[in-house]
Amino acid sequence: MADFVDRVTVHVKGGDGGNGSAGIRREKYKPLAGPNGGNGGDGGSVIFVADENANSLLDYRFIPHRTADSGTMGLGDTKDGSKGKDLILPVPVGTMIFTAKGAKGQTKRPGELLADLRHVGDRFVAAAGGAGGLGNAALANRTRRAPGFALLGEPGEERDVVLELKSIADVALVGFPSAGKSSLVAAMSAAKPKIADYPFTTLVPNLGVVMAGDYRYTIADVPGLIPGASEGKGLGLEFLRHIERTEIIVHVIDCATLEPDRDPVSDYHALEHELAQYADKLELPVGAIPILDRPRIIVLNKVDVPEAKELADFVRPEFEKMGLRVFEVSTASHAGLKELGYALGELVTQMRKEVARREQGQEDERVVIKPLERKGRRRPAAAAEADFKVERETNRNGDVWYTVTGTKPERWVVQTNFDNDEAVGYLADRLAKLGVEDELRRQGAHAGDEVRIGRGDRAVAFDWDPTIAAGAEMLDGLQLGSRGKDLRLEANDLRAQRRTNAERRREYHEMMDARAAVREAMMAERKDGHWADPSVDDDRHDRESLFGRGEAGDDQEQDSEEAGE
């Protein structure tokens, strides 16, 4: 059984982020010294890397499930959890990564192209790790002094991808079955492909490295190419994709065939027709030359047979009239292989320069906007995506519910610990600030209606309560303050004793009004004749005046005399 694998489905999953810690610092004279819970560590990512030492996808067929390490939980004393290690998966150069399409339990087929690893060192993050949850120390602010909760870590991305290997060969050998393609690869390189005298001997592409003087290039044969291959006949399109990245196409024609309805010229036109049909079905990478514009070389094989030699001499002028270079070779006697090797080496060198020039030109024409790298812990949401979307849905039974989708709401729900009432209140605050509650009211939602945030397995359904309150403000079952305030810390909060500017302004105006009232009363007494003579006591019973307190002895004697009478 052949061990060449050029297409495989891999299930990748990024590591989960660690949960944040909800700790409280405790000291000898400060039993509640504030929150000190650390953040959870980020999960590792699954990354595919083009490696020149990798030559097959066979390992991923036997081990199709790959998972990165998860982050650890945060600790007290604001100690953050450790980050999960990234999982680096080497793949051969020329590997293309697609989304996997197909029902569960069935064979997956390639979908949207995600990455094309055409150069050594190219990287692609197939499954990003989840972000770690924030600890209560990071959640504290001016109004939320002592959060009694922390955020949960986000789960890592999980999906199926299809890896497809398209050989990075310089020369592609095409021809009918038993034309001698494998024999030509074995004669020109050190490769040892299987060779037999029956059709479809080669079931997998054979690669060989050719050394011709200073030239070094690779050749590959395409098995199973017959008329109708573009429609699925023979091996069909199974291996035609291996010629997409080649620079030169060599037609290997069997001049010793005994089939009466075949001749070298008709074989050439039949295979060119199949290549033209296949060229319309593919998307070439950047800088690649279209298949129909790539140079052709005709190799008339098996000229060691006398009849084949005569046929080669007969059809050679026909190919030269088409502007094609023709080489007569024999893999048995190695006749003409040296000339063919040097000619291919020279042409490969020219085509490499042409491909590099085309690639550079197309890269310069493309406008690529690269956002600035963000050093934060959170992955930025796509700019084109809206913050959220609310949809009203119904089923056949007439049940109505509202579905909320969006990057932020779905991430917040995943981060929320629903066993903690304060965390639920924090989620309600975030959704209300984002405008989710206003949008639900606009679409006709009422208290008690079912609301679902997200879709699929991670969706969370609950009864909508726009007046929900949770947290330290609900001490003893009574709402003693607004959400986010902790009354346990209000008594020792010096900021609560500080007057505001409005309070200072109001106290100042009250003081000035009182002074004005005193002045008016004193002026009225002056106009009535009071204080005309400072030596005269106008009110002998005024205990507050200096005169009344100074003559207290005389008043007491007069009162006692009146009492004795």
VMD Tcl script that draws the C-alpha trace (Angstrom):
set ca {
  {0.00 0.00 0.00}
  {1.30 3.40 -0.93}
  {2.25 5.62 1.98}
  {1.97 8.89 0.06}
  {-0.74 11.14 1.49}
  {-1.53 14.46 -0.19}
  {-4.90 15.26 1.43}
  {-5.94 14.79 5.04}
  {-8.48 16.22 7.48}
  {-7.17 17.45 10.83}
  {-9.19 18.44 13.89}
  {-7.39 21.28 15.68}
  {-8.25 22.93 18.98}
  {-6.54 25.80 20.72}
  {-5.88 25.68 24.44}
  {-8.46 27.07 26.86}
  {-7.70 30.22 28.78}
  {-7.29 29.94 32.55}
  {-9.91 31.33 34.91}
  {-9.27 34.51 36.82}
  {-8.92 34.49 40.61}
  {-11.29 36.28 43.02}
  {-9.09 36.78 46.08}
  {-9.14 39.33 48.92}
  {-5.97 40.55 50.53}
  {-6.01 40.09 54.30}
  {-3.55 41.74 56.70}
  {-3.32 41.94 60.47}
  {-4.99 45.31 60.81}
  {-6.76 45.23 57.45}
  {-9.08 42.24 57.23}
  {-10.44 43.53 53.89}
  {-7.43 45.15 52.25}
  {-8.82 44.98 48.70}
  {-8.90 42.49 45.83}
  {-5.72 40.71 44.78}
  {-6.87 38.00 42.37}
  {-4.61 37.48 39.34}
  {-5.52 36.95 35.69}
  {-5.69 33.54 34.06}
  {-3.10 32.54 31.48}
  {-3.87 32.54 27.75}
  {-4.23 29.20 25.99}
  {-1.74 28.04 23.37}
  {-2.48 28.13 19.65}
  {-2.20 25.45 16.95}
  {0.17 26.71 14.26}
  {1.06 25.07 10.94}
  {4.59 25.84 9.70}
  {6.06 25.03 6.31}
  {9.14 22.91 7.00}
  {11.66 21.88 4.37}
  {12.33 18.64 6.26}
  {8.69 17.52 6.06}
  {7.77 15.59 2.94}
  {4.40 13.98 3.69}
  {1.11 14.43 5.51}
  {1.10 10.82 6.64}
  {1.48 11.65 10.34}
  {-1.76 13.62 10.36}
  {-3.71 10.68 8.96}
  {-2.75 8.50 11.93}
  {-3.09 11.31 14.52}
  {-5.77 13.66 13.17}
  {-6.65 15.32 16.49}
  {-4.23 18.01 17.67}
  {-4.75 20.15 20.79}
  {-2.58 22.91 22.26}
  {-1.89 23.37 25.98}
  {-4.33 25.33 28.12}
  {-3.46 28.28 30.36}
  {-3.43 27.93 34.13}
  {-5.67 29.69 36.64}
  {-4.70 32.99 38.26}
  {-3.62 33.03 41.91}
  {-3.75 35.40 44.83}
  {-1.32 38.27 45.38}
  {-2.12 39.31 41.76}
  {-0.17 36.34 40.33}
  {-1.14 35.69 36.73}
  {-1.45 32.15 35.43}
  {1.08 30.73 32.98}
  {0.41 30.80 29.25}
  {-0.21 27.54 27.42}
  {2.51 26.39 25.02}
  {1.79 26.77 21.31}
  {1.57 23.55 19.28}
  {3.81 23.83 16.19}
  {2.85 21.38 13.42}
  {5.34 21.04 10.52}
  {3.92 20.48 7.04}
  {5.63 20.15 3.65}
  {6.28 23.24 1.58}
  {3.38 23.66 -0.83}
  {0.65 22.69 1.63}
  {-2.68 24.48 1.29}
  {-5.08 24.74 4.22}
  {-8.85 24.80 3.61}
  {-11.94 24.84 5.74}
  {-13.59 21.43 6.03}
  {-17.04 21.08 4.45}
  {-19.30 18.12 4.95}
  {-21.69 16.56 7.44}
  {-20.50 15.01 10.66}
  {-19.29 11.44 10.19}
  {-18.76 11.89 6.43}
  {-15.64 12.55 4.42}
  {-14.70 16.21 4.51}
  {-14.00 18.14 1.34}
  {-12.03 21.36 0.92}
  {-13.94 24.58 1.31}
  {-12.59 28.12 1.62}
  {-8.84 28.59 1.24}
  {-7.31 29.73 4.52}
  {-3.57 29.70 3.83}
  {-1.06 28.72 1.19}
  {2.30 27.77 2.69}
  {4.46 28.11 -0.41}
  {7.72 29.19 1.24}
  {9.86 27.76 4.01}
  {8.87 29.28 7.33}
  {5.34 30.33 6.34}
  {3.04 30.13 9.37}
  {-0.71 29.90 9.83}
  {-2.63 29.93 13.11}
  {-5.31 27.31 12.53}
  {-6.85 27.49 16.02}
  {-6.13 30.43 18.32}
  {-5.93 29.85 22.05}
  {-8.56 31.29 24.36}
  {-7.85 34.44 26.35}
  {-7.44 34.08 30.09}
  {-10.11 35.49 32.39}
  {-9.48 38.69 34.33}
  {-9.07 38.48 38.09}
  {-11.01 40.69 40.49}
  {-7.96 42.93 40.92}
  {-8.19 43.88 37.23}
  {-11.98 44.36 37.48}
  {-11.79 46.84 40.37}
  {-12.38 50.53 39.60}
  {-13.56 53.70 41.34}
  {-17.13 52.48 41.75}
  {-16.50 48.73 42.04}
  {-14.03 48.70 44.90}
  {-14.12 45.04 45.88}
  {-15.50 42.73 43.15}
  {-16.47 39.39 44.56}
  {-16.08 37.61 41.22}
  {-13.65 36.97 38.39}
  {-14.07 36.22 34.69}
  {-13.76 32.72 33.30}
  {-11.23 31.85 30.64}
  {-12.39 31.67 27.04}
  {-12.33 28.27 25.31}
  {-9.89 27.90 22.45}
  {-10.99 27.83 18.84}
  {-11.93 24.40 17.53}
  {-12.51 23.38 13.93}
  {-11.68 20.92 11.16}
  {-9.26 21.87 8.42}
  {-8.26 20.07 5.24}
  {-4.56 19.92 4.39}
  {-3.79 19.49 0.72}
  {-0.28 19.02 -0.61}
  {0.55 20.38 -4.04}
  {4.04 19.30 -4.97}
  {6.63 22.03 -5.42}
  {8.26 20.60 -8.51}
  {9.94 22.46 -11.34}
  {9.10 20.00 -14.11}
  {5.90 17.98 -14.50}
  {5.87 14.79 -16.60}
  {2.53 14.07 -18.24}
  {1.59 11.28 -20.55}
  {-0.54 8.22 -21.10}
  {-0.21 5.23 -18.77}
  {2.93 3.12 -19.42}
  {4.54 5.94 -21.41}
  {7.69 5.65 -19.29}
  {7.30 8.59 -16.94}
  {8.38 6.68 -13.83}
  {11.28 5.14 -15.75}
  {12.37 8.63 -16.81}
  {12.28 9.85 -13.19}
  {14.32 6.84 -12.08}
  {16.87 7.32 -14.89}
  {17.40 11.04 -14.32}
  {17.37 11.08 -10.49}
  {18.00 8.86 -7.50}
  {14.31 8.12 -7.01}
  {13.20 4.46 -7.03}
  {9.56 4.40 -8.16}
  {7.64 1.24 -8.89}
  {7.94 0.22 -12.54}
  {5.88 -2.45 -14.31}
  {4.54 -3.20 -17.80}
  {0.83 -2.66 -17.03}
  {-1.23 0.56 -16.96}
  {-1.72 2.59 -13.82}
  {1.34 1.18 -12.13}
  {2.01 4.56 -10.54}
  {-0.70 5.32 -8.02}
  {1.02 8.28 -6.36}
  {3.19 11.12 -7.72}
  {6.90 10.36 -7.87}
  {9.37 13.13 -7.07}
  {13.01 13.14 -8.05}
  {15.90 15.59 -7.79}
  {17.98 15.98 -10.95}
  {21.63 17.10 -10.83}
  {22.90 18.25 -14.24}
  {26.16 20.15 -13.88}
  {25.41 23.29 -11.89}
  {21.68 22.83 -12.37}
  {19.55 21.33 -9.61}
  {15.80 20.93 -10.01}
  {12.96 18.55 -9.19}
  {10.74 16.54 -11.52}
  {7.41 14.87 -10.80}
  {5.21 12.56 -12.81}
  {1.42 12.73 -12.78}
  {-0.18 9.28 -12.75}
  {-3.40 8.29 -14.35}
  {-3.68 11.03 -16.98}
  {-5.90 9.78 -19.81}
  {-8.53 11.44 -22.02}
  {-11.44 12.40 -19.76}
  {-9.30 12.79 -16.66}
  {-10.65 16.30 -16.07}
  {-14.11 14.69 -15.81}
  {-13.03 11.96 -13.41}
  {-11.95 9.15 -15.71}
  {-9.03 6.98 -14.68}
  {-7.55 8.50 -11.58}
  {-9.31 11.70 -12.61}
  {-8.46 14.90 -10.79}
  {-6.85 13.00 -7.94}
  {-3.32 14.08 -8.84}
  {-3.74 16.74 -11.50}
  {-3.33 19.39 -8.80}
  {0.33 18.45 -8.51}
  {1.10 20.25 -11.78}
  {-0.37 23.57 -10.62}
  {2.93 24.81 -9.20}
  {5.27 23.46 -11.84}
  {7.03 25.79 -14.28}
  {7.56 23.40 -17.21}
  {5.34 20.65 -18.63}
  {7.05 17.74 -20.38}
  {5.00 15.43 -22.58}
  {6.39 11.90 -22.40}
  {5.18 10.08 -25.52}
  {5.50 6.36 -26.01}
  {6.70 5.75 -29.53}
  {6.59 1.96 -29.10}
  {2.87 1.68 -28.41}
  {1.01 -1.06 -30.25}
  {-2.45 0.45 -30.03}
  {-3.77 1.12 -33.55}
  {-5.88 4.18 -32.68}
  {-3.00 6.08 -31.05}
  {-0.08 8.10 -32.43}
  {2.28 10.64 -30.82}
  {0.57 13.72 -32.27}
  {-2.95 12.65 -31.24}
  {-1.66 11.76 -27.75}
  {-0.23 15.25 -27.42}
  {-3.46 16.97 -28.47}
  {-5.59 14.73 -26.24}
  {-3.55 15.53 -23.13}
  {-3.40 19.24 -23.98}
  {-7.19 19.22 -24.14}
  {-7.39 17.71 -20.66}
  {-4.94 20.28 -19.30}
  {-7.01 23.08 -20.83}
  {-10.16 21.70 -19.24}
  {-8.45 21.46 -15.87}
  {-6.92 24.95 -16.13}
  {-10.39 26.52 -16.00}
  {-11.11 24.85 -12.66}
  {-8.21 26.13 -10.57}
  {-7.02 29.35 -9.00}
  {-3.34 29.97 -9.48}
  {-1.20 31.35 -6.64}
  {0.45 34.76 -6.79}
  {3.11 34.91 -9.54}
  {2.23 31.56 -11.08}
  {2.20 31.25 -14.86}
  {-1.07 29.96 -16.36}
  {-0.89 26.32 -17.38}
  {-1.60 27.07 -21.03}
  {1.27 29.62 -21.14}
  {3.93 27.37 -19.61}
  {6.66 26.07 -21.91}
  {6.22 22.58 -23.35}
  {8.89 20.02 -24.16}
  {8.26 16.85 -26.12}
  {10.11 13.70 -25.05}
  {9.85 10.82 -27.52}
  {10.57 7.80 -25.37}
  {11.70 4.24 -26.06}
  {13.77 5.08 -29.17}
  {15.92 2.02 -28.39}
  {13.23 0.01 -30.19}
  {13.81 0.23 -33.97}
  {10.17 0.79 -34.82}
  {9.93 3.51 -32.17}
  {13.04 5.20 -33.58}
  {11.49 5.32 -37.03}
  {8.24 6.73 -35.65}
  {10.13 9.38 -33.68}
  {12.01 10.53 -36.76}
  {8.70 10.70 -38.63}
  {6.74 12.82 -36.10}
  {9.60 15.05 -34.98}
  {9.07 17.62 -37.78}
  {5.36 17.81 -36.88}
  {6.17 18.91 -33.32}
  {8.88 21.31 -34.46}
  {6.36 23.04 -36.74}
  {4.34 23.77 -33.59}
  {7.36 25.55 -32.08}
  {8.09 22.76 -29.58}
  {11.49 21.43 -28.54}
  {11.79 17.68 -29.13}
  {14.15 15.20 -27.45}
  {14.52 11.56 -28.37}
  {15.46 9.52 -25.32}
  {15.64 5.96 -24.08}
  {15.39 5.17 -20.39}
  {16.79 1.70 -21.05}
  {20.00 2.80 -22.78}
  {20.05 6.35 -21.29}
  {20.33 7.80 -24.77}
  {19.54 11.53 -24.91}
  {19.06 11.88 -21.14}
  {22.13 14.07 -20.69}
  {21.00 16.58 -23.32}
  {17.49 16.56 -21.87}
  {18.80 17.17 -18.35}
  {20.88 20.21 -19.32}
  {18.10 21.66 -21.48}
  {15.59 21.35 -18.63}
  {18.07 22.89 -16.17}
  {18.61 25.93 -18.38}
  {14.88 26.39 -18.93}
  {14.10 25.94 -15.21}
  {16.57 28.72 -14.35}
  {14.86 31.08 -16.77}
  {11.38 30.24 -15.52}
  {12.37 30.71 -11.88}
  {13.45 34.26 -12.65}
  {10.23 34.88 -14.56}
  {8.06 33.55 -11.71}
  {9.95 35.66 -9.16}
  {9.47 38.76 -11.32}
  {5.75 38.10 -11.76}
  {5.30 37.39 -8.07}
  {7.06 40.63 -7.09}
  {4.98 42.61 -9.58}
  {1.67 41.21 -8.35}
  {2.66 41.74 -4.72}
  {3.42 45.40 -5.46}
  {0.06 45.85 -7.16}
  {-1.89 44.46 -4.24}
  {-2.86 46.92 -1.53}
  {-2.35 45.17 1.80}
  {-3.36 46.99 4.97}
  {-1.64 45.55 8.00}
  {-3.05 46.73 11.35}
  {-0.70 47.74 14.07}
  {0.26 44.93 16.37}
  {-1.68 45.05 19.59}
  {0.18 44.11 22.75}
  {-2.94 43.55 24.85}
  {-4.36 40.25 26.07}
  {-7.55 40.41 24.06}
  {-7.87 39.71 20.40}
  {-9.35 42.73 18.60}
  {-12.70 42.16 16.94}
  {-13.08 42.62 13.21}
  {-13.66 46.23 12.34}
  {-16.30 45.40 9.77}
  {-18.41 43.47 12.24}
  {-21.12 45.21 14.23}
  {-20.98 45.03 18.01}
  {-24.12 42.91 18.19}
  {-27.27 41.91 16.32}
  {-30.70 41.05 17.73}
  {-33.09 38.84 15.74}
  {-36.67 37.88 16.59}
  {-37.29 34.21 15.82}
  {-40.31 31.90 16.00}
  {-40.97 28.20 15.49}
  {-43.92 26.22 14.17}
  {-45.55 26.13 17.59}
  {-45.65 29.92 17.80}
  {-42.90 30.18 20.44}
  {-41.01 33.46 20.22}
  {-37.50 34.17 21.35}
  {-34.79 36.72 20.67}
  {-31.29 35.76 19.53}
  {-28.36 38.07 20.28}
  {-25.20 37.51 18.23}
  {-21.95 39.42 18.13}
  {-18.34 39.12 19.13}
  {-18.67 40.98 22.42}
  {-21.92 39.49 23.80}
  {-20.89 35.94 22.96}
  {-17.48 36.39 24.55}
  {-18.95 38.01 27.67}
  {-21.39 35.15 28.18}
  {-18.59 32.62 27.97}
  {-16.61 34.57 30.56}
  {-19.48 34.78 33.07}
  {-19.80 32.48 36.07}
  {-23.58 32.14 36.41}
  {-23.25 30.67 39.90}
  {-22.18 34.11 41.14}
  {-24.97 36.70 41.34}
  {-22.52 39.58 41.27}
  {-20.97 38.24 38.05}
  {-24.44 37.98 36.50}
  {-25.10 41.60 37.48}
  {-21.81 42.62 35.90}
  {-22.85 40.87 32.68}
  {-26.20 42.69 32.75}
  {-24.39 46.00 33.12}
  {-22.12 45.27 30.15}
  {-25.04 44.24 27.94}
  {-27.06 47.30 28.94}
  {-24.11 49.61 28.28}
  {-23.61 48.02 24.86}
  {-27.26 48.75 24.01}
  {-28.63 45.21 23.96}
  {-31.51 46.00 26.34}
  {-32.54 49.07 24.33}
  {-32.56 47.01 21.14}
  {-34.65 44.29 22.79}
  {-37.21 46.90 23.88}
  {-37.26 48.39 20.39}
  {-38.08 44.99 18.89}
  {-40.93 44.46 21.34}
  {-39.36 42.26 23.99}
  {-40.98 42.18 27.44}
  {-39.80 41.02 30.82}
  {-39.90 37.22 30.96}
  {-39.28 36.65 27.23}
  {-36.63 34.10 26.27}
  {-33.35 35.59 25.12}
  {-30.53 33.51 23.60}
  {-27.01 34.83 23.31}
  {-24.95 33.03 20.68}
  {-25.73 30.04 18.48}
  {-24.78 26.41 18.49}
  {-23.44 24.51 21.46}
  {-22.19 27.63 23.27}
  {-25.54 29.44 23.20}
  {-26.96 30.56 26.57}
  {-30.72 30.99 27.03}
  {-32.39 32.86 29.90}
  {-35.54 34.83 30.73}
  {-35.00 38.51 30.17}
  {-35.24 40.67 33.28}
  {-34.26 44.28 32.52}
  {-34.34 45.21 36.23}
  {-31.96 42.52 37.44}
  {-29.69 43.62 40.26}
  {-26.99 41.56 41.81}
  {-23.85 42.08 43.82}
  {-22.83 43.79 47.03}
  {-25.63 46.37 46.64}
  {-28.16 43.62 47.52}
  {-27.02 43.11 51.10}
  {-29.74 41.67 53.35}
  {-32.03 41.36 50.37}
  {-32.50 45.13 50.05}
  {-31.17 47.31 47.29}
  {-29.16 49.73 49.35}
  {-27.22 51.32 46.53}
  {-26.52 51.21 42.83}
  {-24.92 48.17 41.23}
  {-21.16 48.23 41.45}
  {-20.94 49.87 44.89}
  {-19.93 47.99 48.00}
  {-21.52 49.41 51.12}
  {-19.04 47.52 53.25}
  {-16.40 50.00 52.16}
  {-18.49 53.18 52.18}
  {-17.99 53.88 55.91}
  {-14.21 53.98 55.60}
  {-14.18 55.75 52.28}
  {-12.70 59.23 52.78}
  {-13.91 60.24 49.35}
  {-17.51 59.90 50.58}
  {-16.84 62.61 53.23}
  {-15.44 65.09 50.75}
  {-17.83 67.83 49.69}
  {-18.59 68.33 46.08}
  {-18.42 71.68 44.33}
  {-22.21 71.91 44.31}
  {-22.32 71.32 48.06}
  {-19.66 73.99 48.67}
  {-21.53 76.44 46.48}
  {-24.81 75.79 48.27}
  {-23.25 76.20 51.76}
  {-21.58 79.43 50.69}
  {-24.86 80.91 49.46}
  {-26.64 79.87 52.69}
  {-23.93 81.56 54.79}
  {-24.13 84.78 52.78}
  {-27.94 84.83 53.04}
  {-27.69 84.45 56.83}
  {-25.24 87.35 57.08}
  {-27.52 89.56 55.00}
  {-30.47 88.73 57.27}
  {-28.46 89.71 60.37}
  {-27.48 93.02 58.81}
  {-31.08 93.81 57.97}
  {-32.22 93.05 61.55}
  {-29.51 95.24 63.05}
  {-30.36 98.08 60.69}
  {-34.03 97.83 61.68}
  {-33.13 98.05 65.38}
  {-30.98 101.07 64.69}
  {-33.81 102.83 62.92}
  {-36.15 102.12 65.87}
  {-33.85 104.01 68.25}
  {-31.96 101.17 69.76}
  {-28.32 101.78 70.74}
  {-28.85 105.64 70.72}
  {-26.93 106.00 73.99}
  {-24.47 103.24 74.78}
  {-24.76 103.97 78.55}
  {-28.49 103.20 78.55}
  {-29.68 99.62 78.83}
  {-32.66 99.28 76.49}
  {-33.47 95.77 77.58}
  {-32.70 95.03 81.20}
  {-33.83 91.41 80.84}
  {-31.49 90.69 77.91}
  {-29.24 88.02 79.36}
  {-27.10 87.93 76.23}
  {-26.06 91.57 76.23}
  {-23.03 92.91 78.07}
  {-25.15 95.39 80.00}
  {-27.52 92.74 81.26}
  {-24.71 90.47 82.45}
  {-22.89 93.45 84.06}
  {-25.86 94.55 86.26}
  {-27.00 91.14 87.27}
  {-26.32 91.90 91.01}
  {-28.63 94.93 91.13}
  {-31.42 93.08 89.47}
  {-31.18 90.25 91.93}
  {-31.39 92.69 94.95}
  {-34.46 94.42 93.51}
  {-36.12 91.09 92.85}
  {-35.46 89.93 96.40}
  {-36.93 93.18 97.88}
  {-40.07 92.78 95.82}
  {-40.36 89.17 96.94}
  {-39.95 90.23 100.70}
  {-42.74 92.81 100.47}
}
mol new
graphics top color blue
foreach p $ca { graphics top sphere $p radius 0.5 }
foreach p [lrange $ca 0 end-1] q [lrange $ca 1 end] { graphics top cylinder $p $q radius 0.2 }
display resetview
